[in-house]
Amino acid sequence: MEKYPLSEKKSVSTALNDCTVFAIGSVMKAAVVSLLILNPVYSQQETKSPQSFLCQGNYQTEQEAVEQLQRFRLSYSNVHQWQERADRIRRGILEGAELTPFPEKHPLNSIIREKRTYDGYTVENAAFESLPGVFVTGSLYRPAKMPEKFAAILSPHGHWGKPGDYGRFRPDVQNRCATLARMGAVVFAYDMVGYGEMADVGWQHKHKKTLKLQLWNSIRAVDFLLSLGADSNRIAVTGASGGGTQSFLLTAVDPRIAVSVPVVMVSAHFFGGCDCESGMPIHRSLDHETSNVEIAALAAPRPMLLVSDGGDWTKNTPNVEFPYIRDIYRLFGKEDMLENVHLANERHDYGLNKRIAAYHFLAKHLDLSIERVLKEDDSIDESGITIEPREQMQVFSEKNPLPAYTVKSNDAVKW
């Protein structure tokens, strides 16, 4: 599919500058913006199939991404106009993911068992039904001494690892979840569609509707945390890579997320290379166009930390993505709710320095006790955390078999 030609983008910018030079009225300028910027940029001959609107992978050049954001910026100048645009972007996500209207929320039928007690935290194997027979499996971390009211954090995982050491089973994920639990939060690390125990059952990650189910699973994961008694005003989400995409998508569509920390994933030119991130038409339709930068900005004015590095597609965050989102926060008068930690010499991961940034931000905005994980020199202490083997973290096993009515494939889901 032909994208909007770069030369035409420049002519749009020129036309708008000419409008400014001749000082036309604000109403006429708004009309020009609507005609040139907001209306679809697709030719009349282009197919209108959903597949034609997909924005995947390295969708555009870095320069094209900058120019796209400049065009988007012309469509609003105050918080009311941004909120109107935000509503359309949010609706575009849900429509593109085929989640309008929402499916009926059936009982979660939660399973929590096999509690292990460690140094400052506990771990349990947990699952719930996001849809009848669709079991979302994960690990539930809690503080050793549970507060009466507690914050809760969702931990979606990314696409890296090796057999037996993937997703929530990875040491870095276990370190992160256990440390946050030591700080006073309940943390749920859950399997993405087609990974972990969901892969064992028969689910495939590479499927045209993975984004739909994965986003729905995350929405129901919020329900799961609330069912445990989580403070409804202190629910957060953080993940890296594909988990970063899941973090900002969930934050965009679910107002119950109070704090968002998407790691190494908010990019103006890279739209996520997996079907779970961009395999459905959530960025473009016949009457709207957006990018992951604006989707992440739907968090405003809620606290959000962007963690970026110099070794991947977030290398431009301090100069491109962060300033754009900061301007949106500024419209709300909440610029202090947005932060960026950029690690120019690091690569694409959720490594220690990235975790440290997240710990401090989440402690600040969720009222967690970071002093519980500090050494004498005020550095973060992750020592003493027990890295469990996958077998110990399994919700279902020969001892605890799957229910007979379990849905075991992507195409067997009944929405």
C-alpha positions in Angstrom: 0.0 0.0 0.0 1.3 3.5 -0.9 1.9 5.6 2.2 1.3 9.3 2.1 4.0 10.7 -0.2 6.7 12.7 1.5 6.4 15.4 -1.1 2.7 15.8 -0.3 3.4 16.0 3.4 5.7 19.0 2.6 3.0 20.6 0.5 0.6 20.3 3.4 3.1 22.1 5.7 3.6 24.8 3.0 -0.1 25.3 2.6 -0.5 25.8 6.3 2.4 28.2 6.5 0.8 30.2 3.7 -2.4 30.3 5.6 -0.6 31.8 8.5 1.2 34.3 6.4 -2.0 35.7 5.0 -3.5 35.6 8.5 -6.7 33.8 7.6 -9.2 33.4 10.4 -8.9 30.6 12.9 -12.0 28.9 11.6 -10.7 28.7 8.1 -7.3 27.5 9.3 -9.1 24.8 11.3 -10.9 23.8 8.1 -7.7 23.6 6.2 -6.2 21.4 8.9 -9.2 19.2 8.8 -9.0 18.7 5.0 -5.3 18.3 4.7 -4.3 16.6 8.0 -7.1 14.8 9.6 -9.0 13.3 6.7 -7.7 10.0 5.4 -4.6 10.3 3.2 -5.5 7.2 1.2 -6.4 7.4 -2.5 -9.9 6.6 -3.7 -8.5 3.5 -5.5 -7.1 2.0 -2.3 -8.7 -1.1 -0.9 -10.6 -0.5 2.3 -9.8 -3.9 3.8 -8.6 -3.8 7.4 -5.3 -5.3 6.2 -4.6 -2.2 4.2 -4.5 0.0 7.3 -1.9 -2.0 9.2 1.1 0.0 10.5 3.8 -2.5 11.4 7.5 -2.7 12.1 9.7 0.0 10.8 6.6 1.6 9.2 8.3 4.9 8.2 11.6 6.6 8.2 12.7 8.7 11.3 12.2 11.9 9.3 8.8 10.8 8.1 7.9 10.1 11.7 8.9 13.6 12.8 6.9 15.2 10.0 3.9 13.0 10.9 4.0 14.3 14.5 4.2 17.8 13.1 1.0 17.2 11.1 -0.7 15.7 14.1 0.2 18.7 16.3 -1.6 21.0 14.0 -4.9 19.3 14.8 -5.2 20.6 18.4 -4.1 23.6 20.4 -5.8 23.2 23.8 -6.8 20.4 26.2 -10.3 20.2 24.8 -9.2 19.7 21.3 -6.6 17.1 22.4 -9.3 15.2 24.4 -11.5 15.1 21.3 -8.5 13.7 19.3 -7.7 11.3 22.1 -11.2 10.0 22.2 -11.0 9.2 18.4 -7.6 7.5 18.9 -8.9 5.4 21.8 -12.0 4.4 19.8 -9.7 3.5 16.9 -7.7 1.1 19.1 -10.8 -0.6 20.3 -12.5 -0.7 16.9 -9.3 -1.9 15.2 -8.9 -4.6 17.9 -12.5 -5.7 17.5 -13.3 -4.9 21.1 -16.3 -2.6 20.5 -18.5 -3.4 22.3 -16.6 -5.1 25.0 -17.3 -8.8 25.4 -19.4 -9.7 28.4 -17.3 -10.0 31.5 -17.8 -13.5 32.8 -16.7 -14.6 36.4 -12.9 -14.7 36.7 -13.0 -18.1 38.5 -9.6 -17.3 39.9 -7.1 -20.0 40.9 -4.3 -19.1 43.5 -2.2 -21.8 45.0 1.2 -23.2 46.2 2.3 -20.2 48.2 6.1 -19.8 48.7 7.5 -17.5 51.3 10.9 -15.7 50.7 12.9 -12.8 52.0 10.3 -10.0 52.1 7.8 -11.4 49.6 5.7 -14.4 48.7 4.9 -16.0 45.3 1.9 -18.0 44.3 0.8 -19.6 41.0 -2.3 -17.9 39.7 -4.8 -18.0 36.9 -8.1 -16.6 35.9 -10.6 -16.9 33.0 -10.6 -13.9 30.7 -13.3 -15.6 28.7 -15.1 -18.8 29.4 -12.4 -21.5 29.3 -9.6 -19.1 28.4 -7.1 -19.3 31.3 -4.6 -16.5 31.8 -1.7 -18.0 33.8 0.8 -16.2 35.8 2.8 -15.6 39.0 1.4 -13.5 41.9 3.9 -11.7 44.1 2.9 -10.1 47.4 4.7 -8.4 50.2 5.5 -10.7 53.1 3.6 -8.3 55.4 0.5 -7.2 53.5 -0.7 -3.6 54.0 -4.3 -3.1 54.6 -4.6 -1.1 51.4 -2.1 -2.0 48.7 -1.0 -0.9 45.2 -1.0 -3.4 42.4 1.2 -3.7 39.3 0.7 -5.7 36.1 3.8 -7.1 34.5 3.4 -8.1 30.8 6.5 -9.6 29.2 8.3 -9.1 25.9 9.5 -11.4 23.2 12.9 -12.4 24.3 14.3 -15.5 26.1 15.0 -19.1 25.5 13.0 -22.3 26.1 12.3 -22.7 29.8 13.6 -19.2 30.5 11.0 -17.0 28.7 8.6 -14.3 29.7 7.6 -14.3 33.3 10.1 -17.2 34.0 13.1 -15.0 33.2 15.4 -14.0 36.1 15.1 -10.2 35.3 11.3 -10.5 35.5 11.4 -12.4 38.7 13.8 -9.8 40.2 11.6 -6.9 39.2 8.4 -8.4 40.5 9.9 -9.6 43.8 11.6 -6.2 44.4 8.3 -4.4 43.8 6.6 -6.8 46.2 9.2 -6.0 48.8 8.4 -2.4 48.3 4.7 -3.1 49.2 3.0 -3.8 45.9 1.1 -6.9 44.7 2.5 -7.8 41.3 1.0 -10.1 38.7 3.3 -11.3 35.9 1.3 -13.1 33.3 1.8 -15.1 30.2 1.2 -13.4 26.9 -0.9 -15.3 24.3 1.1 -18.2 23.0 3.9 -18.1 25.6 4.5 -19.9 28.8 1.6 -22.1 29.9 -0.6 -20.6 27.2 1.8 -22.1 24.7 1.7 -25.4 26.6 -2.0 -25.5 26.2 -1.8 -25.0 22.4 -2.1 -21.2 21.9 -0.1 -19.6 19.1 1.4 -16.2 19.4 1.7 -15.5 15.7 -2.0 -15.2 14.9 -3.9 -12.4 13.2 -6.1 -11.8 16.3 -3.4 -12.1 19.0 -3.6 -8.4 19.7 -7.3 -8.7 20.4 -7.1 -11.5 23.0 -3.9 -10.2 24.6 -5.4 -6.7 25.2 -8.6 -8.3 26.5 -6.5 -10.5 28.9 -4.8 -7.4 30.2 -8.1 -5.6 30.8 -9.3 -8.7 32.7 -6.0 -8.8 34.6 -7.0 -5.4 36.1 -10.3 -7.0 37.2 -8.2 -9.8 38.8 -6.1 -7.4 40.8 -9.2 -5.5 41.9 -10.8 -8.8 43.0 -7.8 -9.3 45.3 -8.6 -6.0 47.1 -6.2 -3.7 45.3 -6.5 0.1 45.8 -8.5 1.2 42.7 -6.5 4.4 42.7 -3.1 2.7 42.7 -2.9 0.3 39.8 0.1 0.4 37.5 1.5 -1.5 34.5 5.1 -1.9 33.3 6.7 -4.1 30.7 9.5 -3.9 28.1 9.6 -4.5 24.4 6.3 -6.2 23.5 5.4 -5.8 27.2 6.0 -2.1 26.7 3.5 -2.0 23.9 1.0 -3.9 26.0 1.6 -1.4 28.8 0.8 1.7 26.8 -2.1 0.1 24.9 -3.7 -1.0 28.2 -3.2 2.4 29.7 -4.7 4.0 26.6 -8.0 2.1 26.8 -8.3 1.4 30.5 -8.7 4.5 32.8 -8.2 2.3 35.8 -4.4 2.3 35.1 -3.1 5.1 37.4 0.6 4.8 36.5 2.3 3.6 33.3 5.9 2.7 32.7 6.4 1.4 29.1 10.0 0.5 28.6 12.1 0.6 25.4 9.1 0.7 23.1 7.5 4.2 22.5 8.8 5.1 19.1 7.5 7.5 16.4 8.8 5.4 13.5 8.7 1.8 14.8 5.2 0.5 15.4 6.0 -2.9 16.9 7.1 -5.8 14.8 4.7 -8.5 16.2 1.1 -9.3 15.5 0.4 -8.8 19.2 1.5 -5.1 18.8 0.3 -4.0 15.4 -1.3 -7.0 13.7 -4.7 -5.4 13.7 -5.6 -1.9 12.3 -5.4 0.2 15.5 -3.4 3.1 14.0 -5.3 4.0 10.9 -8.9 3.8 9.5 -10.9 5.6 7.0 -11.2 8.6 9.2 -8.2 8.7 11.5 -4.5 8.3 11.6 -2.2 8.1 14.7 1.0 6.5 15.9 2.3 4.8 19.1 3.5 8.2 20.4 0.0 9.5 20.5 -1.3 6.2 21.9 1.2 6.4 24.7 0.1 10.0 25.2 -3.4 8.9 26.0 -2.0 8.3 29.5 -2.1 12.0 30.1 -2.5 13.4 32.7 -1.7 10.2 34.6 1.9 9.7 35.7 4.0 8.0 33.0 7.7 7.2 32.7 9.3 6.5 29.3 12.4 4.5 29.6 14.5 4.5 26.4 18.0 3.6 25.3 20.5 4.3 22.5 20.6 0.8 21.1 17.1 0.4 19.6 14.2 2.4 18.0 13.8 4.5 21.2 17.2 6.2 20.6 15.4 9.5 19.6 13.0 9.6 22.6 14.6 12.6 24.3 14.4 14.7 21.2 11.3 13.4 19.4 8.8 11.3 21.3 9.2 12.7 24.8 8.9 16.4 23.8 5.7 15.6 21.8 4.1 13.8 24.7 5.3 16.5 27.2 3.5 19.1 25.2 0.3 17.2 25.7 0.9 16.9 29.4 1.5 20.6 29.4 -2.0 21.2 28.1 -3.3 19.6 31.3 -0.9 21.6 33.4 0.6 18.2 34.5 4.1 18.3 32.8 5.6 17.1 36.1 3.7 13.8 35.8 5.8 12.8 32.8 9.4 11.7 32.9 12.0 10.2 30.6 15.0 8.2 31.6 17.3 7.7 28.6 20.2 5.3 28.8 22.2 6.2 25.7 24.8 3.4 26.1 22.4 0.6 26.8 20.4 -1.7 24.6 16.9 -3.2 24.2 16.1 -4.9 27.5 14.6 -4.3 31.0 18.1 -4.4 32.6 19.0 -3.2 36.1 19.4 0.5 35.3 16.0 0.5 33.7 14.5 -1.4 36.6 16.0 1.1 39.0 14.3 4.0 37.1 11.0 2.2 37.3 11.4 1.4 41.0 11.8 5.1 41.9 9.0 6.3 39.7 6.5 3.6 40.9 7.5 4.3 44.5 6.9 8.0 44.0 3.5 7.7 42.4 2.1 4.5 44.1 3.3 5.5 47.6 5.5 2.4 47.9 8.3 2.0 50.4 11.5 2.1 48.3 13.6 2.3 51.5 12.9 -1.4 52.0 15.1 -2.2 49.0 17.9 0.3 49.5 21.4 -0.4 50.6 23.3 1.8 53.0 24.6 3.9 50.0 21.0 4.3 48.7 21.5 2.0 45.7 18.8 -0.6 44.9 19.3 -4.0 46.5 17.9 -7.0 44.5 20.0 -9.5 46.5 18.3 -12.3 48.3 15.6 -12.9 45.7 15.0 -16.5 44.9 14.9 -17.3 41.2 12.5 -20.1 40.8 12.6 -22.8 38.1 9.7 -22.9 35.6 8.4 -26.1 37.0 7.8 -24.5 40.4 5.9 -21.6 38.7 3.5 -23.7 36.7 -0.2 -23.2 37.6 -1.3 -26.4 35.9 0.5 -29.7 36.0 -0.2 -33.4 36.4 -1.0 -32.7 40.0 -3.2 -29.7 39.1 -4.6 -30.5 35.6 -6.4 -28.0 33.4 -10.2 -28.1 33.6 -11.8 -30.2 31.0 -13.6 -27.2 29.4 -10.3 -25.3 28.7 -10.1 -23.5 25.4 -6.9 -24.7 23.8 -6.5 -22.8 20.5 -6.8 -19.3 19.2 -9.6 -20.1 16.7 -11.7 -21.9 19.3 -12.4 -18.7 21.4 -16.0 -17.7 21.6 -16.3 -14.0 22.0 
